[in-house]
Each structure stands twice: as structure tokens, then as C-alpha cells.
């Protein structure tokens, strides 16, 4: 059973090149195609090395090969950044120096989640 978030386009990319799982495993330096099978079936996530190898081999990014997982990870990270900004802006930090540092970090992180503000000079 494929977990929805781990669905990917790895099998399609492999078959478009006419490669077998064993051949892809060999290209990636694996002894057996079992890991490639697990990746294609959504039972495993690739390592950083796998992602780079797939990008070179298939000329497709992680975002293109694992679109749903990429979107879920982006949303999770965005929520966590916004939560940290909220925490920093609440100002429950004891020292003035740390409060000032928190405000600077919050402004910089706001650029990450909201895009560039109108007056970028005040943030950078």
C-alpha cells in the first residue's frame, strides 16, 4: 500500500528512460533493487544522495518526483516558522538584548514566509 504523502513519479521517470529497477540500483551503487522498489512504492523516502542521483539521472528535482511530500514539508515548515515568529514577537524574553535579537530574527523570518516587504532596507 502506498502512503498518499509518499506517492511519487519515480517509476514513471525510470520507465521513461527504459531502465529497470536493478539498473537504477546499480547506477546509485546499491547491491539490490529492493530500495528502488520501496522508493517507487512509497514505502521509503530517498536520502540526500539519492535525491542528487535522481536529479542527475532523471533531470527532475525532488519537488517534481515527490510533489505531495514536498508540499506537506513546505506547509509544515511554514507553520513552524510562523509559530516561532509569533513566539519572538510576544516578547516574553527576559533580557532587552535577547528581545532585540528576537525582533530582528522575526523580521527576517517574516520575509521568508511572506515574501519581501515593501521597504526591504529595514529588514536586511
Buried (B, 14 or more C-beta within 10 A) or exposed (E): EEEEBBBBBBBEBBEEEEBEBEBBBBBBEBEEBEBBBEBBBBEBBBEEEBBEBBBEBBEBEBEBBBBBBBEBBEEEEEEEBBEBBEEBEEEEBEEEEEBEEBBEEBBEBBEEEEEEEEEEEEEE
